[in-house]
Amino acid sequence: MSKVKVEKSVLRGEVTISGAKNSSLRLLAASILTSENIELTNVPNGILDFQVHIDMLKVLGKEIETFEDRAYIKNDISTSTLEWDRRSIRNTLLILGALLTKSGFGKVPLPGGCQLGDRKYDLHIMAMEKMGAKVWEEDGYICAKVDDRLKGADIHLRIRSTGATENSIIMGTLAKGKTKVWNPHIRPEIIDLIDMLNSMGAKIKVNGQESIEIEGVEKLHGTNHKCIPDNMEALTFAIATAITGGEVEIKNFPLAHLEIPMIYLRESGLKYYVSEDRNSIIVKKSDIYPVEIATGPYPSLNSDMQPLFAIYGLMAQGESRIIDLRFPGRYEYANELAKMGAKTEVEGDMLKLFGGNKLNGDVELKSLDLRAGAAFVLAGLVSETPIIVTDYEQVERGYENFIGKLRKLGVNIEQI
């Protein structure tokens, strides 16, 4: 268990946003679909989940080299069984879909990742079965098998599931005939996956939020693809700068992917200016006002963002309100923040935050999940006394060189 000590700081300087964690993991899974070489650029080689995924692909027979923000993937898979006794990640579901698509069989560990409410994978199983596969669980693994090839099908998603949309796309690329995914979740990471697959020879068409059509092909080839920037990291640095009264230029900022969250922040006092090329923003010293948000499908705020908005709300004079429609009750982090003197109240599915009170440290806050851990680091930036964030490896799952980047901006933070 790793810990970090965070002291009150003001962020100043410039920072460059890394490639998107959630997108890069999907791109790695899609590399299973071809035996030809793939070069990925702008990927976050330093985050733990990316490294775990790389190691999983190596177990399957892929040869992978990483350098700075690049990953070179070679060879075909040599097995369709992912024997794994280390920490799992939720992306094993996409690995399963890719193995099933490529070889007709897949066996992977049950998915891991953050435990957020009721994160089932029944939609993934439904999509596989719709396309002709048999799916079962055994001894901590989930297995899928199909005779010959998957068959194109109409897949109706009852909710806009990111993972089930991605798996349906992956499986449809080499399936026999046409696959149509209804009620998909169209968001930047999915468009990034589609762009890469189409560059590999896939035939995928997006019909807005209504549907995605995939015409199966016989084979996919290699490609060079640049991963999109990480919108969660970008939002984290924007909020951190605002609440500390700092000034930071955030480069590689995916403004087009954060349109709605940035509108909420702008209307709640965050001041920023956009560069002429729109590739960076400068966040200035801001006046923090209360926020009222509800999470929802893209382009709205996703559930991962709400712990960061909670810290923003605690810095405002007045009452802020958060409703998480995707994972109702994802407010356990509020109990940890109460150790610092944060005043909050859960009313039904709503979290109320009573801001304007100083936060005090000399406490340890446990990173309940990746985004809660990042939010606690931000809380430390505005605490009157230092705090300790435990289980920091949760944060390292999704933020590349977070400590190093914060230090360059003048933050007093150290791993202990």
VMD Tcl script that draws the C-alpha trace (Angstrom):
set ca {
  {0.00 0.00 0.00}
  {1.56 3.30 -1.10}
  {0.93 6.68 0.48}
  {1.50 10.29 -0.51}
  {1.75 13.38 1.64}
  {0.12 16.49 0.16}
  {0.55 20.04 1.43}
  {-1.29 23.26 0.66}
  {0.04 24.64 -2.64}
  {-0.67 27.01 -5.51}
  {-0.28 25.61 -9.04}
  {1.73 27.69 -11.50}
  {3.43 26.85 -14.78}
  {2.50 24.53 -17.65}
  {1.57 20.88 -17.93}
  {0.97 18.54 -20.87}
  {-1.93 16.09 -20.77}
  {-1.08 12.45 -21.48}
  {-2.93 10.08 -23.78}
  {-6.31 8.86 -22.57}
  {-6.26 5.87 -20.24}
  {-9.76 4.74 -21.19}
  {-9.05 5.02 -24.90}
  {-5.58 3.47 -24.93}
  {-6.77 0.29 -23.20}
  {-9.43 -0.19 -25.90}
  {-6.83 0.29 -28.62}
  {-4.62 -2.35 -27.03}
  {-7.50 -4.82 -26.96}
  {-8.25 -4.11 -30.63}
  {-4.64 -4.94 -31.57}
  {-5.52 -8.60 -30.95}
  {-7.62 -8.53 -34.13}
  {-4.59 -8.45 -36.46}
  {-1.29 -10.29 -36.80}
  {0.30 -7.25 -38.44}
  {2.26 -4.46 -36.73}
  {0.54 -1.61 -34.90}
  {2.17 1.59 -33.69}
  {0.31 3.62 -31.09}
  {1.42 7.15 -30.22}
  {0.42 9.54 -27.42}
  {-0.27 6.59 -25.10}
  {0.17 6.73 -21.29}
  {2.90 4.11 -20.86}
  {3.39 5.19 -17.26}
  {-0.02 4.28 -15.80}
  {-0.48 0.95 -14.04}
  {-3.56 -0.24 -15.96}
  {-1.76 0.32 -19.28}
  {1.23 -1.67 -18.04}
  {-1.03 -4.50 -16.84}
  {-2.72 -4.59 -20.25}
  {0.65 -4.70 -22.02}
  {1.68 -7.66 -19.87}
  {-1.61 -9.42 -20.63}
  {-1.00 -9.06 -24.37}
  {2.50 -10.47 -23.92}
  {1.02 -13.54 -22.20}
  {-1.19 -13.98 -25.25}
  {1.86 -13.98 -27.51}
  {2.16 -10.37 -28.63}
  {5.61 -8.75 -28.79}
  {5.46 -5.20 -27.45}
  {8.02 -2.44 -27.07}
  {7.30 0.90 -25.39}
  {9.26 4.14 -25.60}
  {8.21 7.50 -24.17}
  {4.60 7.87 -25.41}
  {4.75 5.12 -28.06}
  {3.88 1.44 -28.12}
  {4.92 -0.95 -30.90}
  {2.85 -4.14 -31.11}
  {3.95 -7.10 -33.24}
  {3.07 -10.74 -33.89}
  {-0.15 -12.71 -33.78}
  {-1.57 -14.16 -30.59}
  {-0.28 -17.65 -29.77}
  {-3.04 -18.58 -27.34}
  {-6.65 -17.61 -26.65}
  {-6.40 -18.32 -22.93}
  {-5.19 -15.48 -20.70}
  {-3.65 -17.28 -17.74}
  {-3.35 -14.55 -15.12}
  {-2.79 -14.53 -11.35}
  {-2.16 -10.81 -10.86}
  {-4.57 -7.89 -10.44}
  {-7.22 -7.93 -13.13}
  {-8.72 -4.94 -14.98}
  {-12.20 -4.39 -16.35}
  {-10.82 -4.32 -19.88}
  {-10.51 -8.13 -19.81}
  {-14.06 -8.12 -21.19}
  {-12.82 -6.43 -24.38}
  {-9.87 -8.82 -24.53}
  {-12.40 -11.66 -24.38}
  {-14.42 -10.14 -27.22}
  {-11.30 -9.67 -29.35}
  {-10.06 -13.24 -28.71}
  {-13.49 -14.66 -29.52}
  {-13.59 -12.62 -32.73}
  {-10.07 -13.53 -33.85}
  {-9.93 -17.23 -32.98}
  {-13.44 -18.39 -32.05}
  {-12.54 -18.91 -28.38}
  {-11.48 -16.81 -25.43}
  {-10.80 -17.32 -21.74}
  {-9.93 -14.38 -19.49}
  {-10.01 -13.54 -15.76}
  {-13.21 -12.07 -14.44}
  {-13.05 -8.28 -14.78}
  {-11.47 -6.07 -12.11}
  {-11.14 -2.28 -11.89}
  {-12.95 0.09 -9.55}
  {-15.89 -1.41 -7.69}
  {-18.58 1.16 -8.45}
  {-22.06 0.08 -7.57}
  {-23.67 -2.51 -9.81}
  {-21.12 -2.89 -12.61}
  {-22.39 -6.06 -14.24}
  {-21.34 -7.39 -17.62}
  {-24.60 -8.98 -18.76}
  {-24.75 -6.70 -21.82}
  {-21.37 -8.04 -22.99}
  {-22.66 -11.61 -22.64}
  {-25.90 -10.71 -24.43}
  {-23.97 -9.28 -27.38}
  {-21.75 -12.37 -27.64}
  {-24.73 -14.72 -27.49}
  {-26.63 -12.65 -30.07}
  {-23.71 -13.20 -32.43}
  {-23.75 -16.97 -31.91}
  {-21.32 -17.52 -29.04}
  {-21.70 -19.65 -25.93}
  {-20.53 -17.91 -22.76}
  {-19.83 -19.40 -19.32}
  {-17.82 -18.88 -16.13}
  {-15.38 -21.33 -14.53}
  {-12.87 -21.05 -11.69}
  {-12.59 -17.26 -11.71}
  {-12.52 -17.01 -15.51}
  {-15.11 -16.09 -18.12}
  {-15.06 -18.12 -21.33}
  {-16.68 -17.72 -24.75}
  {-16.74 -19.99 -27.79}
  {-18.28 -19.92 -31.26}
  {-18.33 -22.46 -34.05}
  {-16.67 -21.04 -37.16}
  {-17.18 -17.21 -37.07}
  {-19.36 -14.81 -35.17}
  {-22.46 -13.83 -37.12}
  {-23.64 -10.25 -37.55}
  {-26.74 -9.35 -35.56}
  {-28.91 -6.51 -34.31}
  {-27.76 -5.72 -30.79}
  {-30.13 -3.60 -28.72}
  {-28.50 -2.07 -25.62}
  {-31.04 -1.25 -22.92}
  {-28.69 1.41 -21.52}
  {-25.89 3.38 -23.16}
  {-23.07 1.15 -21.99}
  {-19.57 2.21 -23.06}
  {-18.03 -1.24 -22.67}
  {-20.84 -3.15 -24.36}
  {-20.78 -0.68 -27.27}
  {-17.03 -1.19 -27.68}
  {-17.26 -4.97 -27.48}
  {-20.05 -5.08 -30.04}
  {-17.93 -2.97 -32.40}
  {-14.85 -5.16 -31.90}
  {-16.81 -8.37 -32.50}
  {-18.61 -6.97 -35.52}
  {-15.40 -6.14 -37.41}
  {-14.62 -9.75 -38.38}
  {-18.12 -11.22 -38.04}
  {-19.96 -12.69 -41.00}
  {-22.44 -10.12 -42.30}
  {-23.66 -6.86 -40.78}
  {-23.86 -5.96 -37.09}
  {-25.99 -3.06 -35.96}
  {-25.67 -1.69 -32.44}
  {-28.75 0.20 -31.29}
  {-28.67 2.81 -28.50}
  {-24.85 2.91 -28.41}
  {-22.85 5.21 -26.18}
  {-21.14 7.62 -28.58}
  {-18.23 9.28 -26.78}
  {-14.66 10.31 -27.70}
  {-13.05 7.01 -26.63}
  {-15.44 5.05 -28.83}
  {-14.87 7.32 -31.82}
  {-11.12 6.88 -31.26}
  {-11.54 3.09 -31.31}
  {-13.65 3.30 -34.48}
  {-11.09 5.54 -36.17}
  {-8.31 3.06 -35.45}
  {-10.34 0.05 -36.59}
  {-11.37 1.77 -39.81}
  {-7.71 2.57 -40.48}
  {-7.09 -1.18 -40.13}
  {-9.64 -1.96 -42.84}
  {-12.85 -2.25 -40.82}
  {-16.12 -0.90 -42.19}
  {-17.84 0.99 -39.39}
  {-20.42 3.74 -39.74}
  {-21.85 5.86 -36.93}
  {-25.46 7.04 -37.20}
  {-25.38 9.57 -34.38}
  {-26.73 8.30 -31.05}
  {-29.18 6.03 -32.87}
  {-26.92 3.21 -34.03}
  {-23.55 1.99 -35.25}
  {-23.29 -0.26 -38.32}
  {-20.39 -2.67 -38.75}
  {-19.93 -4.60 -41.99}
  {-17.74 -7.61 -41.21}
  {-14.54 -8.09 -43.22}
  {-12.26 -11.10 -43.67}
  {-9.10 -9.56 -42.24}
  {-7.71 -6.47 -40.54}
  {-4.23 -5.09 -41.19}
  {-1.73 -3.04 -39.19}
  {-1.84 0.71 -38.66}
  {-0.31 3.77 -37.00}
  {-2.71 5.56 -34.67}
  {-2.51 8.52 -32.28}
  {-4.49 8.19 -29.04}
  {-6.69 11.10 -27.93}
  {-5.75 13.14 -24.79}
  {-7.10 12.12 -21.39}
  {-10.11 14.27 -20.57}
  {-10.16 13.22 -16.91}
  {-6.54 14.28 -16.37}
  {-7.26 17.56 -18.16}
  {-10.27 18.26 -15.95}
  {-8.28 17.37 -12.83}
  {-5.57 19.94 -13.57}
  {-8.14 22.60 -14.51}
  {-9.99 22.20 -11.20}
  {-6.75 21.94 -9.20}
  {-5.53 25.22 -10.67}
  {-8.81 27.02 -9.99}
  {-9.25 25.93 -6.36}
  {-5.65 26.87 -5.45}
  {-5.85 30.31 -7.06}
  {-3.06 29.47 -9.49}
  {-2.36 29.98 -13.17}
  {-1.46 27.06 -15.44}
  {-1.28 26.52 -19.17}
  {-2.69 23.05 -19.85}
  {-1.37 21.72 -23.15}
  {-2.96 18.97 -25.26}
  {-6.27 19.91 -23.61}
  {-9.25 18.09 -25.26}
  {-11.64 21.04 -25.07}
  {-14.01 19.58 -27.67}
  {-14.44 16.49 -25.46}
  {-15.12 18.54 -22.32}
  {-17.55 21.09 -23.65}
  {-20.35 20.52 -21.12}
  {-18.15 20.08 -17.99}
  {-16.23 23.24 -18.88}
  {-19.48 25.17 -19.31}
  {-20.52 24.13 -15.79}
  {-17.15 25.20 -14.42}
  {-17.12 28.48 -16.33}
  {-20.60 29.33 -15.03}
  {-19.35 28.45 -11.54}
  {-16.47 30.90 -11.66}
  {-13.57 29.05 -13.32}
  {-11.69 31.44 -15.61}
  {-9.83 30.11 -18.63}
  {-8.62 31.26 -22.02}
  {-8.28 29.13 -25.13}
  {-5.17 29.25 -27.34}
  {-5.56 30.21 -31.00}
  {-4.89 26.65 -32.14}
  {-7.36 25.38 -29.48}
  {-4.81 22.80 -28.31}
  {-4.32 24.33 -24.89}
  {-6.06 26.48 -22.29}
  {-4.75 28.81 -19.60}
  {-6.63 28.59 -16.29}
  {-6.41 31.83 -14.30}
  {-7.11 32.68 -10.68}
  {-10.82 32.04 -10.32}
  {-13.78 32.90 -8.12}
  {-15.34 29.61 -7.00}
  {-19.16 29.43 -6.94}
  {-21.40 26.49 -5.96}
  {-22.18 23.83 -8.58}
  {-25.25 21.74 -9.30}
  {-24.60 18.77 -11.58}
  {-26.10 15.44 -12.58}
  {-24.07 12.80 -14.36}
  {-25.23 11.20 -17.59}
  {-24.14 9.85 -20.97}
  {-21.69 11.86 -23.07}
  {-21.57 14.79 -23.75}
  {-22.79 15.31 -20.20}
  {-20.63 14.81 -17.12}
  {-19.65 11.20 -16.54}
  {-19.64 9.59 -13.12}
  {-15.84 9.74 -12.80}
  {-16.00 13.53 -12.79}
  {-18.26 14.04 -9.82}
  {-15.67 13.52 -7.01}
  {-13.58 16.29 -8.61}
  {-16.62 18.58 -8.79}
  {-17.26 17.79 -5.11}
  {-13.88 19.29 -4.15}
  {-14.68 22.33 -6.31}
  {-18.03 22.72 -4.53}
  {-16.45 22.50 -1.09}
  {-14.32 25.54 -1.97}
  {-17.39 27.65 -2.78}
  {-19.45 29.75 -0.40}
  {-22.84 28.04 -0.37}
  {-24.46 24.70 -1.11}
  {-23.50 22.49 -4.05}
  {-25.48 19.46 -5.21}
  {-24.48 16.34 -7.11}
  {-26.66 13.54 -8.44}
  {-24.99 10.48 -9.96}
  {-27.49 8.88 -12.31}
  {-25.08 6.17 -13.52}
  {-23.89 4.88 -10.13}
  {-26.42 6.15 -7.55}
  {-24.87 6.54 -4.15}
  {-21.26 6.79 -5.35}
  {-20.55 9.16 -2.50}
  {-18.48 7.04 -0.10}
  {-15.61 9.50 -0.57}
  {-17.68 12.11 1.32}
  {-17.20 10.10 4.53}
  {-13.43 10.33 4.05}
  {-13.60 14.08 3.36}
  {-15.55 14.49 6.62}
  {-12.29 13.64 8.42}
  {-10.98 16.99 7.11}
  {-14.03 18.87 8.31}
  {-15.99 18.78 5.05}
  {-19.71 19.18 5.66}
  {-21.83 16.97 3.42}
  {-25.20 15.27 3.48}
  {-26.72 12.49 1.36}
  {-30.40 12.99 0.65}
  {-31.78 10.10 -1.40}
  {-29.57 9.91 -4.48}
  {-28.28 13.46 -4.00}
  {-25.05 14.57 -2.35}
  {-25.17 18.02 -0.78}
  {-21.91 19.84 -0.08}
  {-21.85 22.82 2.24}
  {-18.83 24.82 1.11}
  {-16.86 27.73 2.41}
  {-15.38 25.93 5.42}
  {-11.64 25.40 5.71}
  {-10.39 21.85 5.30}
  {-7.83 20.61 7.81}
  {-5.43 17.74 7.39}
  {-3.40 15.68 9.86}
  {-5.55 12.77 8.67}
  {-5.26 9.82 6.33}
  {-7.77 9.49 3.49}
  {-8.13 6.12 1.81}
  {-8.35 6.10 -2.00}
  {-11.60 4.17 -2.37}
  {-11.18 4.16 -6.14}
  {-9.14 5.89 -8.82}
  {-11.11 9.15 -9.02}
  {-11.73 9.43 -5.28}
  {-7.97 9.17 -4.75}
  {-7.33 11.97 -7.23}
  {-10.00 14.08 -5.52}
  {-8.27 13.58 -2.17}
  {-5.00 14.84 -3.63}
  {-6.87 17.98 -4.72}
  {-8.31 18.29 -1.22}
  {-4.76 18.23 0.12}
  {-3.85 21.18 -2.10}
  {-6.31 23.39 -0.20}
  {-5.97 21.87 3.27}
  {-4.69 24.10 6.06}
  {-2.45 21.25 7.26}
  {-0.87 18.35 5.32}
  {-2.86 15.20 4.61}
  {-1.90 11.63 3.76}
  {-3.62 9.85 0.86}
  {-3.36 6.07 1.25}
  {-3.80 3.33 -1.35}
  {-2.23 5.74 -3.82}
  {-1.70 2.92 -6.32}
  {-5.37 3.47 -7.20}
  {-4.46 6.91 -8.56}
  {-1.46 5.51 -10.44}
  {-3.86 3.25 -12.35}
  {-5.13 6.24 -14.29}
  {-2.76 9.23 -13.97}
  {0.63 9.18 -15.65}
  {3.43 10.73 -13.57}
  {0.87 12.63 -11.49}
  {3.31 13.40 -8.69}
  {6.01 14.59 -11.12}
  {3.61 16.85 -12.99}
  {2.27 18.37 -9.76}
  {5.79 19.01 -8.47}
  {6.69 20.87 -11.67}
  {3.71 23.12 -10.96}
  {5.01 23.92 -7.48}
  {3.03 21.40 -5.45}
  {4.47 20.05 -2.21}
  {3.76 16.33 -2.60}
  {5.87 13.31 -1.80}
  {5.48 9.54 -1.76}
  {6.10 8.06 1.68}
}
mol new
graphics top color blue
foreach p $ca { graphics top sphere $p radius 0.5 }
foreach p [lrange $ca 0 end-1] q [lrange $ca 1 end] { graphics top cylinder $p $q radius 0.2 }
display resetview
